[in-house]
Amino acid sequence: MLPGVPQIRVTPDVIGLVVLPPLLYASAEEMSWRVEHARERLGEEERDRTTADAYRQLRIDVIAVETAELRRLYDINRISDTTRRRVQRRLDLEEARLGEG
């Protein structure tokens, strides 16, 4: 689109393998910061129980957002079904682990 700059085609799988993981990582980093910030405001005894509960709920909420974004990317043909299934499986497994705690 810019003169002299070659046009780059990005396949849906590249988005799933290159673009999506950093977004997921950034979400996890943000959530870790929030949990740590909440820890600092709590008393020592409440901290451990509440932190685990807060982390679990935050991660479940983030998984819901990630699932919606994954669905949106698939619906607009930005990622393939294979990529969608691969990432969704990871999200489902993580959500199942959170439910066990």
C-alpha positions as CSV (number, residue, x, y, z in Angstrom):
1,M,0.0,0.0,0.0
2,L,3.0,2.3,0.4
3,P,5.1,3.0,-2.7
4,G,8.3,1.0,-2.7
5,V,7.2,-1.3,0.2
6,P,6.4,-4.8,-0.8
7,Q,3.0,-6.1,0.1
8,I,3.0,-8.9,2.7
9,R,0.2,-11.6,2.7
10,V,-0.5,-13.1,6.0
11,T,-2.3,-16.4,6.2
12,P,-4.8,-17.3,8.9
13,D,-2.3,-19.8,10.4
14,V,0.3,-17.1,10.7
15,I,-2.1,-15.0,12.8
16,G,-2.8,-18.0,15.0
17,L,0.8,-18.9,15.4
18,V,2.5,-15.5,15.5
19,V,-0.1,-12.8,16.4
20,L,-2.4,-14.5,18.8
21,P,0.2,-15.9,21.3
22,P,1.7,-12.5,22.2
23,L,-1.8,-11.2,22.7
24,L,-2.6,-14.1,25.1
25,Y,0.7,-13.6,26.8
26,A,0.0,-9.9,27.3
27,S,-3.4,-10.7,28.8
28,A,-1.7,-13.1,31.2
29,E,0.9,-10.5,32.2
30,E,-1.8,-7.9,32.9
31,M,-3.7,-10.4,35.0
32,S,-0.6,-11.3,37.0
33,W,-0.1,-7.6,37.7
34,R,-3.6,-7.2,38.9
35,V,-3.4,-10.2,41.2
36,E,-0.1,-9.0,42.7
37,H,-1.6,-5.5,43.2
38,A,-4.6,-7.1,45.0
39,R,-2.2,-9.1,47.2
40,E,-0.5,-6.0,48.4
41,R,-3.8,-4.6,49.6
42,L,-4.9,-7.7,51.6
43,G,-3.9,-8.9,55.0
44,E,-1.5,-11.8,55.3
45,E,-4.1,-14.5,56.2
46,E,-6.7,-13.4,53.7
47,R,-4.1,-13.0,51.0
48,D,-3.5,-16.7,50.1
49,R,-7.1,-17.7,49.9
50,T,-8.4,-14.6,48.2
51,T,-5.5,-14.4,45.8
52,A,-6.1,-17.9,44.5
53,D,-9.8,-17.1,44.2
54,A,-9.1,-13.8,42.5
55,Y,-6.6,-15.3,40.1
56,R,-9.0,-18.2,39.2
57,Q,-11.9,-15.8,38.5
58,L,-9.7,-13.3,36.5
59,R,-8.3,-16.1,34.4
60,I,-11.8,-17.5,33.7
61,D,-12.9,-14.0,32.7
62,V,-9.8,-13.6,30.4
63,I,-10.4,-17.1,28.9
64,A,-14.0,-16.0,28.0
65,V,-12.7,-12.9,26.3
66,E,-10.0,-14.9,24.5
67,T,-12.6,-17.4,23.3
68,A,-14.8,-14.6,22.0
69,E,-11.9,-13.1,20.1
70,L,-10.9,-16.4,18.7
71,R,-14.5,-17.0,17.5
72,R,-14.5,-13.5,15.9
73,L,-11.2,-14.1,14.1
74,Y,-12.5,-17.4,12.8
75,D,-15.8,-15.9,11.7
76,I,-14.1,-13.2,9.6
77,N,-11.7,-15.8,8.1
78,R,-8.6,-14.4,9.8
79,I,-7.6,-17.8,11.2
80,S,-8.2,-21.3,9.9
81,D,-10.4,-24.0,11.6
82,T,-7.2,-25.9,12.5
83,T,-5.8,-22.9,14.3
84,R,-9.1,-22.1,16.0
85,R,-9.3,-25.7,17.3
86,R,-5.7,-25.8,18.5
87,V,-6.0,-22.5,20.5
88,Q,-9.5,-23.3,21.7
89,R,-8.3,-26.7,23.0
90,R,-5.6,-24.9,25.1
91,L,-8.1,-22.5,26.5
92,D,-10.6,-25.3,27.3
93,L,-7.9,-27.3,29.1
94,E,-6.8,-24.3,31.1
95,E,-10.4,-23.5,32.0
96,A,-10.9,-27.1,33.1
97,R,-7.8,-26.9,35.4
98,L,-9.1,-23.7,36.9
99,G,-12.4,-25.4,37.7
100,E,-10.7,-28.2,39.6
101,G,-9.1,-25.8,42.1
